C-alpha cells in the first residue's frame, strides 16, 4: 500500500511467542523483540551496549503457525513488516506502542545456523472407482455374441453377501444364475448389448 512504513528489524526474541486463535478462526502470534545497539568504544576498544528497545511483532495466519513452531525465547531473528505507532493510556499515563505487522520472520543466520523445512500438507485421498463386476468377476471372457459362455452368475449366497435381491439385478438388466449358470437373462451379452467385457453396455453395477 502507498505511504506505508516498511521496516526491517534485527534483534532477539524477548519472551516465548504467544499463540492464539481469534474468534473468526484466524491464527495469531504476538512476540516481543528486543533490539540492543552495540558499538566499539574508541577509548577502551571494547564493545559497548546501548539502551535496549522492545518492539511488539504481530503475525497472522500461516506465518503465525510457523512462528509458533520455530521461534523461542533468546533466539536471534530478522523481521520485515509494516510499522504502526499508536498511543494508549496505562495507569493514567499516556504511552506509545510500537508494533510491527510482520510479513516475513526468520532466524538471523549471521548469529547462528538453522534448518529449513517446508510444512507437509495432508495428502489428498485418491479414491479408486469400483471395477463394476458382479459375482466372482470372471464373467465376459468370451467375445461378442458368446454371452451364454460367460462366467457363472449370482446365486442366493452371492445376492445375500452383496445385499442384493432379484429386483436389484432386474433393474440392472441381469438375472440370478439359473440351472445353466449363464447368469444373464437368456439374451446373452450380444442380446444385452455386451462388448465382451463382462458387463452389458451402458449398465453399471448396482453396488
Backbone as CSV, one residue per row, in Angstrom:
resi,resn,N_x,N_y,N_z,CA_x,CA_y,CA_z,C_x,C_y,C_z
1,UNK,0.829,-1.197,0.000,0.000,0.000,0.000,0.868,1.253,0.000
2,UNK,0.293,2.363,-0.473,1.042,3.601,-0.584,1.245,4.221,0.797
3,UNK,2.431,4.809,0.980,2.776,5.554,2.193,2.816,4.694,3.455
4,UNK,3.065,3.399,3.287,3.251,2.538,4.452,4.707,2.553,4.862
5,UNK,4.932,2.486,6.167,6.300,2.467,6.693,6.771,1.022,6.787
6,UNK,7.518,0.581,5.781,8.089,-0.764,5.789,9.428,-0.730,6.523
7,UNK,9.601,-1.643,7.483,10.815,-1.647,8.293,11.420,-3.037,8.338
8,UNK,12.731,-3.068,8.597,13.463,-4.302,8.846,14.032,-4.214,10.262
9,UNK,13.870,-5.278,11.003,14.274,-5.272,12.409,15.132,-6.488,12.706
10,UNK,16.244,-6.265,13.394,17.112,-7.357,13.838,17.204,-7.301,15.352
11,UNK,16.963,-8.430,15.994,17.020,-8.455,17.451,16.908,-9.869,17.975
12,UNK,16.474,-9.974,19.239,16.324,-11.266,19.899,14.895,-11.401,20.413
13,UNK,14.400,-12.630,20.427,13.071,-12.881,20.974,13.144,-12.709,22.490
14,UNK,12.380,-11.745,23.010,12.472,-11.417,24.435,11.656,-12.352,25.315
15,UNK,10.628,-12.975,24.767,9.810,-13.920,25.527,9.208,-14.925,24.555
16,UNK,8.690,-16.004,25.108,8.105,-17.026,24.251,6.923,-16.454,23.464
17,UNK,6.871,-16.736,22.168,5.748,-16.245,21.364,4.411,-16.728,21.925
18,UNK,3.416,-15.859,21.872,2.085,-16.177,22.384,1.152,-16.461,21.210
19,UNK,0.699,-17.692,21.150,-0.153,-18.134,20.047,-1.604,-18.185,20.500
20,UNK,-2.505,-17.759,19.610,-3.934,-17.848,19.919,-4.724,-17.928,18.618
21,UNK,-5.964,-18.360,18.732,-6.902,-18.413,17.612,-7.985,-17.376,17.873
22,UNK,-8.212,-16.501,16.919,-9.222,-15.463,17.091,-10.617,-16.070,17.008
23,UNK,-11.616,-15.254,17.340,-12.995,-15.730,17.287,-13.429,-16.067,15.867
24,UNK,-12.717,-15.557,14.886,-13.011,-15.850,13.479,-12.203,-17.027,12.955
25,UNK,-11.459,-17.697,13.868,-10.691,-18.869,13.473,-9.369,-18.574,12.796
26,UNK,-8.815,-17.379,13.005,-7.550,-16.989,12.372,-6.407,-17.134,13.376
27,UNK,-5.310,-17.737,12.945,-4.137,-17.906,13.812,-3.444,-16.568,14.019
28,UNK,-2.970,-16.348,15.251,-2.288,-15.097,15.579,-1.168,-15.386,16.567
29,UNK,-0.041,-14.716,16.366,1.098,-14.819,17.283,1.595,-13.423,17.615
30,UNK,1.844,-13.193,18.890,2.444,-11.945,19.357,3.776,-12.269,20.011
31,UNK,4.827,-11.593,19.593,6.124,-11.790,20.227,6.802,-10.447,20.437
32,UNK,7.625,-10.409,21.466,8.389,-9.199,21.770,9.818,-9.409,21.308
33,UNK,10.306,-8.440,20.536,11.671,-8.498,20.029,12.484,-7.387,20.674
34,UNK,13.601,-7.762,21.268,14.483,-6.791,21.925,15.621,-6.417,20.985
35,UNK,15.849,-5.125,20.855,16.910,-4.617,19.989,17.882,-3.797,20.825
36,UNK,19.134,-4.220,20.857,20.150,-3.528,21.636,21.288,-3.102,20.710
37,UNK,21.440,-1.835,20.456,22.542,-1.379,19.600,23.896,-1.594,20.295
38,UNK,24.910,-1.913,19.502,26.263,-2.137,20.042,27.274,-1.379,19.174
39,UNK,28.291,-0.895,19.824,29.372,-0.218,19.110,30.670,-0.396,19.895
40,UNK,31.770,-0.108,19.221,33.095,-0.244,19.842,33.505,1.102,20.418
41,UNK,33.827,1.101,21.701,34.303,2.319,22.365,35.735,2.592,21.886
42,UNK,35.931,3.756,21.273,37.249,4.057,20.711,38.313,4.218,21.798
43,UNK,37.910,4.614,22.981,38.887,4.811,24.055,39.343,3.492,24.649
44,UNK,38.405,2.581,24.870,38.751,1.305,25.508,38.939,0.172,24.496
45,UNK,38.371,0.354,23.281,38.453,-0.711,22.276,37.518,-1.871,22.562
46,UNK,36.598,-1.706,23.496,35.672,-2.774,23.854,34.272,-2.459,23.334
47,UNK,33.492,-3.526,23.190,32.112,-3.362,22.747,31.276,-2.779,23.876
48,UNK,30.402,-1.853,23.493,29.521,-1.219,24.470,28.072,-1.396,24.023
49,UNK,27.207,-1.761,24.975,25.791,-1.932,24.680,25.036,-0.639,24.942
50,UNK,24.128,-0.318,24.007,23.272,0.845,24.187,21.995,0.460,24.923
51,UNK,21.022,1.353,24.896,19.756,1.102,25.568,18.904,0.145,24.742
52,UNK,18.312,-0.828,25.416,17.505,-1.836,24.729,16.099,-1.308,24.458
53,UNK,15.628,-1.520,23.238,14.261,-1.164,22.846,13.473,-2.444,22.614
54,UNK,12.207,-2.428,22.994,11.330,-3.591,22.819,10.220,-3.250,21.828
55,UNK,10.050,-4.110,20.873,9.046,-3.908,19.827,8.119,-5.120,19.806
56,UNK,6.826,-4.857,19.714,5.838,-5.928,19.593,5.666,-6.287,18.119
57,UNK,5.768,-7.561,17.819,5.624,-8.056,16.444,4.362,-8.903,16.370
58,UNK,3.508,-8.599,15.400,2.255,-9.319,15.206,2.348,-10.167,13.945
59,UNK,1.962,-11.431,14.062,1.974,-12.360,12.926,0.585,-12.969,12.777
60,UNK,0.206,-13.228,11.518,-1.130,-13.748,11.249,-1.076,-14.959,10.329
61,UNK,-2.092,-15.794,10.458,-2.358,-16.935,9.582,-1.167,-17.900,9.492
62,UNK,-0.742,-18.234,8.273,0.321,-19.236,8.116,1.616,-18.795,8.779
63,UNK,1.945,-17.510,8.677,3.152,-17.008,9.322,3.070,-17.217,10.822
64,UNK,1.912,-16.996,11.409,1.738,-17.203,12.851,1.933,-18.669,13.225
65,UNK,1.386,-19.579,12.420,1.552,-21.014,12.697,3.026,-21.410,12.692
66,UNK,3.767,-20.917,11.694,5.175,-21.283,11.578,6.034,-20.642,12.668
67,UNK,5.736,-19.393,13.011,6.495,-18.713,14.070,6.307,-19.431,15.397
68,UNK,5.076,-19.848,15.681,4.806,-20.539,16.944,5.587,-21.848,17.060
69,UNK,5.850,-22.490,15.919,6.572,-23.761,15.929,8.087,-23.585,15.958
70,UNK,8.593,-22.475,15.406,10.027,-22.364,15.152,10.776,-21.428,16.099
71,UNK,10.146,-20.387,16.591,10.872,-19.378,17.377,10.689,-19.585,18.874
72,UNK,11.771,-19.310,19.597,11.750,-19.439,21.055,12.531,-18.282,21.678
73,UNK,12.312,-18.105,22.942,12.951,-17.010,23.669,14.476,-17.077,23.550
74,UNK,15.084,-15.911,23.291,16.535,-15.810,23.217,17.128,-16.002,21.839
75,UNK,16.324,-16.403,20.860,16.856,-16.657,19.525,16.945,-15.368,18.712
76,UNK,18.005,-15.217,17.893,18.134,-14.017,17.046,17.197,-14.103,15.853
77,UNK,16.523,-12.996,15.538,15.541,-13.001,14.462,15.685,-11.762,13.584
78,UNK,15.187,-11.891,12.366,15.032,-10.771,11.443,13.549,-10.650,11.126
79,UNK,13.043,-9.433,11.145,11.616,-9.195,10.932,11.440,-8.133,9.850
80,UNK,10.536,-8.405,8.940,10.142,-7.420,7.931,8.634,-7.223,8.047
81,UNK,8.203,-5.931,8.007,6.774,-5.689,8.093,6.433,-4.217,8.107
82,UNK,5.174,-3.942,8.413,4.663,-2.573,8.448,4.733,-2.029,9.870
83,UNK,5.222,-0.806,9.992,5.370,-0.172,11.302,4.081,0.549,11.687
84,UNK,3.652,0.322,12.934,2.495,1.018,13.490,2.895,1.616,14.835
85,UNK,2.612,2.876,15.020,2.845,3.555,16.303,1.504,4.109,16.764
86,UNK,1.023,3.659,17.900,-0.278,4.089,18.384,-0.189,4.508,19.851
87,UNK,-0.912,5.537,20.217,-0.923,5.973,21.617,-1.920,5.155,22.441
88,UNK,-1.624,5.010,23.717,-2.546,4.351,24.634,-2.257,4.859,26.046
89,UNK,-3.166,4.579,26.955,-3.015,5.023,28.335,-2.899,3.826,29.266
90,UNK,-2.019,3.939,30.244,-1.836,2.908,31.252,-1.516,3.572,32.574
91,UNK,-2.300,3.231,33.590,-2.138,3.826,34.926,-2.233,5.343,34.866
92,UNK,-3.114,5.844,33.986,-3.318,7.285,33.882,-2.257,8.032,33.114
93,UNK,-1.287,7.311,32.560,-0.204,7.959,31.805,-0.327,7.609,30.333
94,UNK,-0.039,8.586,29.498,-0.078,8.374,28.051,1.229,7.731,27.594
95,UNK,1.094,6.697,26.759,2.272,5.994,26.260,2.109,5.728,24.769
96,UNK,3.190,5.272,24.182,3.184,4.922,22.768,3.527,3.446,22.612
97,UNK,2.754,2.769,21.796,3.016,1.366,21.482,3.602,1.285,20.080
98,UNK,4.748,0.666,19.978,5.407,0.479,18.685,5.210,-0.982,18.270
99,UNK,4.528,-1.186,17.159,4.209,-2.540,16.695,4.615,-2.702,15.238
100,UNK,4.928,-3.931,14.896,5.237,-4.280,13.505,4.319,-5.418,13.103
101,UNK,3.536,-5.190,12.061,2.724,-6.265,11.491,3.593,-6.997,10.472
102,UNK,4.084,-8.142,10.870,5.128,-8.823,10.107,4.582,-9.467,8.836
103,UNK,5.379,-9.391,7.779,5.119,-10.132,6.549,6.124,-11.264,6.379
104,UNK,7.298,-11.137,7.028,8.328,-12.183,6.999,9.062,-12.187,8.330
105,UNK,9.365,-13.381,8.818,10.131,-13.551,10.061,11.055,-14.744,9.865
106,UNK,12.293,-14.607,10.318,13.225,-15.726,10.212,14.384,-15.577,11.165
107,UNK,15.148,-16.651,11.316,16.341,-16.596,12.155,17.422,-15.747,11.490
108,UNK,18.193,-15.069,12.312,19.328,-14.283,11.833,20.520,-15.214,11.693
109,UNK,20.845,-15.600,10.454,21.913,-16.576,10.217,23.299,-15.980,10.395
110,UNK,23.389,-14.669,10.633,24.684,-14.083,10.964,25.077,-14.421,12.399
111,UNK,24.123,-14.924,13.170,24.379,-15.226,14.575,24.233,-16.703,14.913
112,UNK,23.928,-17.528,13.918,23.781,-18.956,14.181,23.326,-19.679,12.928
113,UNK,22.969,-20.945,13.085,22.531,-21.763,11.960,21.097,-22.226,12.206
114,UNK,20.410,-22.556,11.118,19.036,-23.045,11.208,18.801,-24.028,10.082
115,UNK,17.751,-24.820,10.200,17.394,-25.796,9.182,15.979,-25.505,8.712
116,UNK,15.827,-25.343,7.382,14.515,-25.005,6.819,13.776,-26.269,6.417
117,UNK,12.493,-26.293,6.675,11.652,-27.433,6.309,10.281,-26.931,5.887
118,UNK,9.844,-27.356,4.712,8.517,-26.967,4.255,7.452,-27.752,5.026
119,UNK,6.358,-27.089,5.393,5.292,-27.817,6.096,4.659,-28.842,5.182
120,UNK,4.315,-29.999,5.734,3.696,-31.051,4.947,2.183,-30.857,4.923
121,UNK,1.644,-30.921,3.726,0.205,-30.813,3.576,-0.414,-32.204,3.532
122,UNK,-1.613,-32.357,4.086,-2.257,-33.680,4.060,-2.436,-34.150,2.630
123,UNK,-2.081,-35.401,2.373,-2.221,-35.956,1.023,-3.688,-36.119,0.681
124,UNK,-4.024,-35.785,-0.543,-5.415,-35.922,-0.983,-5.781,-37.394,-1.056
125,UNK,-6.983,-37.670,-0.672,-7.434,-39.051,-0.707,-7.745,-39.433,-2.154
126,UNK,-6.948,-40.362,-2.662,-7.119,-40.782,-4.051,-8.048,-41.986,-4.087
127,UNK,-9.342,-41.750,-4.108,-10.303,-42.847,-4.175,-10.270,-43.492,-5.547
128,UNK,-10.463,-44.822,-5.606,-10.469,-45.548,-6.870,-11.870,-46.036,-7.148
129,UNK,-12.291,-45.902,-8.391,-13.621,-46.356,-8.762,-13.681,-47.864,-8.726
130,UNK,-14.850,-48.385,-8.395,-15.021,-49.828,-8.364,-14.914,-50.403,-9.764
131,UNK,-14.640,-51.732,-9.837,-14.485,-52.346,-11.143,-15.817,-52.711,-11.774
132,UNK,-16.885,-52.533,-11.026,-18.202,-52.736,-11.593,-18.511,-54.172,-11.951
133,UNK,-17.772,-55.162,-11.430,-18.020,-56.552,-11.758,-18.915,-57.173,-10.708
134,UNK,-19.629,-58.208,-11.096,-20.515,-58.916,-10.192,-20.003,-60.330,-9.985
135,UNK,-20.456,-60.954,-8.918,-20.064,-62.338,-8.654,-18.571,-62.450,-8.461
136,UNK,-17.963,-63.408,-9.145,-16.532,-63.618,-8.991,-15.719,-62.793,-9.966
137,UNK,-16.355,-61.941,-10.752,-15.639,-61.022,-11.629,-15.012,-61.676,-12.830
138,UNK,-15.365,-62.936,-13.133,-14.750,-63.605,-14.271,-15.672,-63.655,-15.469
139,UNK,-16.854,-63.082,-15.345,-17.800,-63.150,-16.466,-17.292,-62.334,-17.636
140,UNK,-17.709,-62.719,-18.837,-17.413,-61.924,-20.023,-16.055,-62.193,-20.609
141,UNK,-15.502,-63.397,-20.422,-14.203,-63.689,-21.017,-14.305,-63.933,-22.519
142,UNK,-15.489,-64.272,-23.044,-15.646,-64.564,-24.456,-15.768,-63.299,-25.271
143,UNK,-15.847,-63.427,-26.558,-16.006,-62.290,-27.438,-17.471,-61.932,-27.575
144,UNK,-17.755,-60.962,-28.420,-19.138,-60.574,-28.649,-19.969,-61.745,-29.139
145,UNK,-21.174,-61.873,-28.660,-22.069,-62.936,-29.097,-21.872,-64.221,-28.339
146,UNK,-20.957,-64.282,-27.348,-20.704,-65.515,-26.597,-21.174,-65.361,-25.174
147,UNK,-22.226,-64.591,-24.993,-22.684,-64.331,-23.635,-23.112,-65.585,-22.922
148,UNK,-23.582,-66.580,-23.618,-24.007,-67.798,-22.951,-22.842,-68.502,-22.311
149,UNK,-21.622,-68.231,-22.772,-20.458,-68.880,-22.208,-19.794,-68.028,-21.134
150,UNK,-20.429,-66.921,-20.760,-19.844,-66.069,-19.734,-19.787,-66.812,-18.427
151,UNK,-18.974,-66.314,-17.525,-18.748,-66.962,-16.237,-20.034,-67.095,-15.462
152,UNK,-20.014,-67.800,-14.336,-21.213,-68.056,-13.553,-21.813,-66.773,-13.028
153,UNK,-23.123,-66.772,-12.915,-23.814,-65.603,-12.403,-23.860,-65.616,-10.888
154,UNK,-24.871,-64.975,-10.337,-25.023,-64.838,-8.894,-26.016,-65.867,-8.396
155,UNK,-25.628,-66.550,-7.325,-26.574,-67.448,-6.687,-27.128,-66.776,-5.437
156,UNK,-27.904,-67.485,-4.671,-28.557,-66.894,-3.492,-27.541,-66.384,-2.485
157,UNK,-26.418,-67.123,-2.298,-25.397,-66.695,-1.327,-24.738,-65.399,-1.768
158,UNK,-24.471,-65.288,-3.096,-23.857,-64.060,-3.608,-24.788,-62.876,-3.423
159,UNK,-26.077,-63.087,-3.707,-27.038,-61.998,-3.545,-27.082,-61.529,-2.101
160,UNK,-27.095,-62.473,-1.187,-27.178,-62.115,0.241,-25.923,-61.382,0.687
161,UNK,-24.755,-61.836,0.226,-23.492,-61.193,0.628,-23.391,-59.780,0.074
162,UNK,-23.948,-59.572,-1.125,-23.877,-58.253,-1.740,-25.019,-57.348,-1.329
163,UNK,-25.951,-57.859,-0.552,-27.077,-57.039,-0.124,-28.048,-56.766,-1.252
164,UNK,-28.115,-57.692,-2.235,-28.996,-57.500,-3.384,-30.097,-58.544,-3.386
165,UNK,-31.089,-58.279,-4.182,-32.128,-59.267,-4.406,-32.400,-59.336,-5.911
166,UNK,-33.331,-60.166,-6.265,-33.622,-60.346,-7.690,-34.094,-59.059,-8.344
167,UNK,-34.789,-58.213,-7.552,-35.288,-56.954,-8.117,-34.140,-56.032,-8.494
168,UNK,-33.055,-56.019,-7.672,-31.893,-55.189,-7.985,-31.253,-55.618,-9.295
169,UNK,-31.111,-56.940,-9.473,-30.492,-57.429,-10.698,-31.367,-57.140,-11.913
170,UNK,-32.673,-57.271,-11.720,-33.577,-56.997,-12.838,-33.485,-55.546,-13.259
171,UNK,-33.318,-54.642,-12.258,-33.189,-53.222,-12.583,-31.912,-52.955,-13.355
172,UNK,-30.872,-53.782,-13.137,-29.597,-53.614,-13.835,-29.546,-54.382,-15.143
173,UNK,-30.622,-55.104,-15.473,-30.639,-55.862,-16.722,-29.993,-57.212,-16.596
174,UNK,-29.808,-57.726,-15.367,-29.179,-59.016,-15.135,-30.169,-59.931,-14.425
175,UNK,-29.825,-61.201,-14.352,-30.657,-62.153,-13.627,-29.772,-63.070,-12.831
176,UNK,-30.303,-63.648,-11.790,-29.525,-64.592,-10.983,-29.235,-65.839,-11.816
177,UNK,-28.235,-66.594,-11.366,-27.823,-67.783,-12.107,-28.950,-68.803,-12.151
178,UNK,-29.262,-69.281,-13.322,-30.265,-70.327,-13.490,-29.602,-71.677,-13.501
179,UNK,-30.320,-72.647,-13.904,-29.749,-74.010,-13.943,-28.555,-74.104,-14.868
180,UNK,-28.538,-73.293,-15.932,-27.411,-73.387,-16.863,-26.237,-72.530,-16.422
181,UNK,-26.399,-71.756,-15.310,-25.284,-70.974,-14.779,-24.872,-69.834,-15.668
182,UNK,-25.752,-69.401,-16.607,-25.338,-68.361,-17.528,-25.215,-67.020,-16.839
183,UNK,-26.074,-66.760,-15.863,-26.000,-65.512,-15.121,-26.574,-64.338,-15.879
184,UNK,-27.154,-64.517,-17.052,-27.782,-63.445,-17.799,-29.243,-63.807,-18.020
185,UNK,-29.969,-62.963,-18.677,-31.402,-63.166,-18.813,-31.769,-63.936,-20.083
186,UNK,-30.839,-64.683,-20.582,-31.121,-65.521,-21.733,-30.729,-64.885,-23.038
187,UNK,-30.579,-63.587,-23.050,-30.206,-62.918,-24.301,-28.711,-62.926,-24.506
188,UNK,-27.955,-63.261,-23.475,-26.503,-63.262,-23.606,-25.959,-61.864,-23.696
189,UNK,-24.631,-61.742,-23.752,-24.012,-60.431,-23.872,-24.423,-59.735,-25.147
190,UNK,-24.545,-60.541,-26.231,-24.893,-59.932,-27.504,-26.265,-59.288,-27.421
191,UNK,-27.214,-60.047,-26.843,-28.552,-59.518,-26.758,-28.653,-58.349,-25.810
192,UNK,-27.793,-58.331,-24.773,-27.841,-57.237,-23.805,-26.986,-56.069,-24.239
193,UNK,-26.448,-56.146,-25.422,-25.595,-55.046,-25.890,-24.208,-55.151,-25.311
194,UNK,-23.759,-56.373,-24.914,-22.447,-56.517,-24.288,-21.335,-56.400,-25.295
195,UNK,-20.128,-56.119,-24.769,-18.972,-55.971,-25.646,-17.874,-56.946,-25.290
196,UNK,-18.204,-58.011,-24.553,-17.176,-58.987,-24.213,-16.392,-58.638,-22.989
197,UNK,-16.754,-57.578,-22.289,-16.003,-57.188,-21.090,-16.628,-57.731,-19.835
198,UNK,-17.762,-58.425,-19.944,-18.375,-58.991,-18.757,-19.499,-58.154,-18.222
199,UNK,-19.769,-56.967,-18.812,-20.857,-56.123,-18.361,-21.678,-55.671,-19.567
200,UNK,-23.010,-55.639,-19.448,-23.823,-55.111,-20.547,-23.483,-53.654,-20.778
201,UNK,-23.462,-53.235,-22.039,-23.117,-51.856,-22.364,-24.135,-50.909,-21.759
202,UNK,-23.612,-49.837,-21.167,-24.472,-48.817,-20.612,-25.087,-49.189,-19.285
203,UNK,-24.733,-50.323,-18.699,-25.294,-50.754,-17.410,-24.150,-50.897,-16.435
204,UNK,-24.195,-50.200,-15.349,-23.153,-50.280,-14.334,-23.629,-51.163,-13.202
205,UNK,-22.681,-51.639,-12.433,-23.017,-52.494,-11.302,-23.885,-51.744,-10.299
206,UNK,-24.854,-52.376,-9.695,-25.745,-51.679,-8.767,-25.126,-51.446,-7.410
207,UNK,-23.873,-51.809,-7.196,-23.230,-51.557,-5.894,-21.784,-51.220,-6.114
